[in-house]
Each structure stands twice: as C-alpha cells, then as structure tokens.
Amino acid sequence: MEINMARERKKGKGFLTAFIVMFILIAVGIAVYIGFQAESITYAGNSHYSDEEMTEKIFGKDKPNVLLYKLFGNKKKTIPFIQKYDVEIQWPKKMYITVYEKSVIGYIRYMGCNMFFDKDGIVVESSTESYDKVPEIIGLKFNSIVLGSKLDVGDDDIFRQILDLTQSFDKYDLDVSKVYFDSSDNLILYIEEVKVYLGNSDDYTDKLFELKQMETKFSGLKGTLYMQDYTKDSNAIIFKKDEK
C-alpha cells in the first residue's frame, strides 16, 4: 500500500512539474509575442504599393512579430514590380524597410496579360491589372514577348521616346491612360474620354505643357483635341466634342 502511495505521489509530482513547465512555456510565448510585436513599420522607396499593401505582401499581416520574423520569416518574397527590399530591425518593436522598385515606363497587351517594360524595353513584369501613372502603349510592332527579354520592335529609339513622354506626364501631372503610335509614328494620347492628337515630333514638351494648361477646360467632356499643328507661335488647337 505504501508503495502505491509513493507511486501516486511521484505521479502527482510529475503532473505538477509538467504543468509548471507548460505554464512557463506559455508565459514565455506570450511575453515574446507581446514584447516583440511590431509597433512601427516605416517604408522608403515604395510608390507602386501603399505601406499597408507592402506590409501585407511581406508579412501577411498588419502587425508582424519582430523576433519571429528575424528567426523564421521569409526574407526574399517575390513581389510583382519589386526588385528587392531590405528589412532593418530596430529592436524591440520597430522595423525600417527600404523598397527597390522595378522601373516600368509602360505596358502592352499580349494574350490577355499586361506586359510591363522598363526604359530599355526589357519586359520586367506580367499582370492582369493596370496601374496609375503607367500608360498602355499601343501601336508597337513585335512578333512575341518573353518575360525578362527585350521587346523586339525594330527601333530601340522608341523606348527613349516613351521614357521622355512618361517623365513629362509625371512632370505636368497628366493622367494619360494610353499612348498610341500610328503607322506614321504620329502620337495620340488618351486622357479620360478625350483623344489628344500630338502629331509627329522629336520634342513634345511645349505641347504637353500647353495640354496641362487646358486640362480643366475639357475635363468631363468626351471628344478629340487636335494639337498636331500647335507651336508656341501658332497656337493652333481645335477641340471637337463628340456628338451624343
């Protein structure tokens, strides 16, 4: 009987020890979870995605645990339009993230996808979505498109021209959704419901500057703006409103 009681006491001590160990582990886990929960995440270099979107894509939640990310987190997630990102931890609850975005100047539609390319004509991303400040480019001639390869359009100077245009769009805050090059390399822009004929030129700076000054006049209208003959001296501009 005494042997049985001793066994029971030993078993009870074993349960107590296990309970204490479990309690300590849970307490440590809670302390780690609370003590290293990120309170501040600062981003630099991101324009394509908001801070909240970047947090979701990198961590999968709005408040990551700093220690758990340091020990077990995926440090090299593949994110569309992002070349890479560096995470700097400022213990115990702060993170500073530098984002390096892929430089895209436009996209073309190909087999149901939007193929985004950079200033050198390299196709850097494929997506079914379109994005603000990145216009669709129409009228380029090519046989096929390979992600990571250069668009073969016959004349590489077209990429310099597209880069100059998109930089001017940013400079003058023009919300251009499409850029169309016709067979004679005449340029047509699409801004909301308005088509803008700019003609063929080596420098569209003056026309785009004037277009910005006029933007509020045709805002909300549907029609065609003819600026192909515009110069600083002639001021030849015609707006033809579409008939309802």
C-alpha positions in Angstrom: 0.0 0.0 0.0 2.8 2.3 0.9 4.4 1.5 -2.5 1.2 2.5 -4.3 1.0 5.8 -2.3 4.6 6.5 -3.2 3.8 5.9 -6.9 0.8 8.2 -6.7 2.9 11.0 -5.0 5.6 10.5 -7.7 2.9 10.7 -10.5 1.4 13.8 -8.9 4.8 15.5 -8.8 5.3 14.5 -12.4 2.0 16.2 -13.4 2.9 19.2 -11.4 6.3 19.5 -13.0 4.7 19.2 -16.5 2.1 21.8 -15.6 4.8 24.2 -14.4 6.9 23.7 -17.5 3.9 24.2 -19.7 2.9 27.3 -17.8 6.4 28.7 -18.2 6.5 28.0 -21.9 3.1 29.6 -22.4 4.2 32.6 -20.4 7.4 32.9 -22.3 5.5 32.6 -25.6 3.0 35.3 -24.6 5.9 37.6 -23.5 7.7 37.1 -26.8 4.5 37.7 -28.8 3.6 40.9 -26.9 7.2 42.1 -26.3 8.3 41.9 -29.9 5.0 42.8 -31.7 5.9 45.5 -34.2 4.5 48.9 -33.3 6.1 50.9 -36.1 6.9 49.9 -39.7 8.5 52.7 -41.8 8.8 52.3 -45.6 11.0 54.2 -48.0 11.1 53.9 -51.8 7.7 52.5 -52.4 5.3 54.2 -54.8 3.7 51.3 -56.6 2.2 49.9 -53.4 1.0 51.7 -50.3 2.6 51.0 -46.9 -0.3 48.8 -45.9 -0.1 46.8 -49.1 3.6 46.3 -48.7 3.1 45.1 -45.1 0.5 42.6 -46.3 2.8 41.3 -49.1 5.9 41.0 -46.9 4.5 39.7 -43.6 0.9 38.6 -44.5 -0.5 40.5 -41.5 -0.7 44.1 -40.4 1.4 43.7 -37.2 4.3 41.1 -37.6 6.3 39.9 -34.7 9.8 41.3 -35.0 11.6 38.3 -33.3 9.7 35.6 -35.1 10.3 37.4 -38.5 14.0 37.6 -37.7 14.3 33.9 -36.8 11.8 32.3 -39.2 10.5 34.8 -41.7 10.8 34.6 -45.4 13.3 37.4 -46.2 13.1 37.1 -50.0 9.5 37.1 -51.1 8.8 37.6 -54.8 6.5 40.7 -55.1 5.3 42.0 -58.5 7.1 45.2 -59.5 9.5 45.0 -56.6 13.2 44.3 -57.4 14.1 43.7 -53.8 13.5 45.0 -50.3 15.8 45.3 -47.2 14.4 45.0 -43.7 16.2 46.7 -40.9 15.1 45.8 -37.4 15.3 48.4 -34.6 14.7 46.3 -31.5 12.4 45.5 -30.0 9.4 46.8 -31.8 10.4 48.9 -34.9 11.1 47.9 -38.5 12.6 50.1 -41.3 12.1 48.8 -44.8 13.8 50.1 -48.0 12.0 49.1 -51.2 13.6 49.0 -54.6 11.0 49.0 -57.3 11.4 47.8 -60.9 11.4 50.8 -63.2 8.5 50.5 -65.6 7.5 53.1 -68.2 4.6 51.4 -69.9 2.8 48.2 -70.8 1.4 46.4 -73.8 -1.5 44.0 -74.0 -0.4 40.5 -75.0 -2.5 37.3 -74.9 -4.8 38.7 -72.2 -2.0 40.0 -70.0 -0.4 43.4 -69.4 3.3 43.1 -70.1 5.2 45.9 -68.3 8.6 47.0 -69.7 11.4 49.3 -68.5 13.3 52.2 -70.2 15.4 49.7 -72.1 12.5 47.8 -73.4 13.0 44.8 -71.1 9.8 43.1 -70.1 10.0 43.0 -66.3 6.6 42.0 -65.2 3.3 40.4 -66.3 0.0 41.1 -64.7 -3.7 41.1 -65.4 -4.0 44.5 -63.7 -3.2 48.0 -64.7 -1.7 50.8 -62.5 -1.9 54.5 -62.2 0.8 56.5 -63.9 1.8 53.6 -66.1 0.2 54.0 -69.6 -0.8 51.3 -72.1 1.4 51.6 -75.2 -0.4 50.8 -78.5 0.9 50.5 -82.0 4.3 48.8 -81.3 5.1 46.0 -83.8 6.5 42.8 -82.4 6.3 39.0 -83.0 6.4 37.7 -79.5 7.1 38.7 -75.9 9.3 36.8 -73.4 9.4 37.9 -69.7 12.9 39.1 -68.9 13.8 39.7 -72.5 13.9 42.9 -74.6 10.9 43.8 -76.9 12.0 43.5 -80.5 10.3 46.5 -82.1 12.8 47.2 -84.7 13.8 50.7 -83.5 15.1 51.0 -79.9 14.8 54.8 -80.0 11.1 54.3 -79.4 11.9 53.4 -75.7 13.7 56.7 -75.2 10.7 58.5 -76.6 8.3 56.6 -74.3 10.6 57.4 -71.4 10.7 61.1 -72.2 6.9 61.1 -72.6 6.2 59.4 -69.2 8.6 61.6 -67.5 6.8 64.6 -68.9 3.4 63.1 -67.8 4.8 63.0 -64.3 6.3 66.5 -64.5 3.0 68.0 -65.7 0.8 65.7 -63.7 -1.1 64.4 -66.7 -3.2 61.3 -66.2 -2.6 59.6 -69.5 -4.1 56.1 -69.7 -3.0 55.2 -73.3 -0.3 56.2 -75.8 -0.9 55.3 -79.4 1.7 55.4 -82.1 0.1 55.1 -85.6 1.8 53.7 -88.7 3.4 57.1 -89.4 4.6 57.5 -85.8 2.1 60.2 -85.1 1.3 60.3 -81.4 -2.2 60.1 -79.8 -2.8 60.3 -76.1 -5.9 59.2 -74.2 -6.9 61.3 -71.1 -10.2 60.1 -69.6 -12.7 60.5 -72.5 -10.5 62.7 -74.7 -8.2 61.7 -77.5 -5.3 64.1 -78.0 -3.6 64.3 -81.4 0.0 65.5 -80.9 1.4 64.6 -84.4 5.0 63.5 -85.0 7.8 65.4 -83.3 11.2 64.9 -81.6 10.1 67.0 -78.6 6.6 67.2 -77.2 7.5 69.4 -74.3 5.7 72.6 -75.4 2.6 70.7 -76.5 2.4 68.8 -73.2 2.9 72.0 -71.2 0.0 73.6 -73.1 -2.1 70.5 -72.7 -1.7 70.8 -68.9 -2.9 74.4 -69.0 -6.0 73.3 -70.9 -6.8 70.2 -69.0 -9.5 71.7 -66.8 -11.3 73.1 -69.9 -12.1 69.6 -71.3 -12.4 67.8 -68.0 -15.6 65.7 -68.0 -16.1 66.1 -71.8 -15.8 63.5 -74.5 -14.2 64.4 -77.8 -10.9 64.9 -79.7 -8.3 67.6 -79.1 -6.2 68.4 -82.2 -2.7 69.7 -81.3 -0.6 68.4 -84.1 -0.1 71.8 -85.6 0.4 73.6 -82.3 3.6 75.7 -81.8 4.4 78.5 -79.4 3.8 80.9 -82.2 0.7 79.5 -84.0 -1.4 78.3 -81.0 -3.4 76.1 -83.5 -5.6 74.0 -81.2 -9.0 72.6 -82.0 -11.4 70.7 -79.7 -14.2 68.7 -81.3 -16.8 67.5 -78.9 -18.3 64.1 -79.6 -22.0 64.2 -80.6 -24.3 62.4 -78.1 
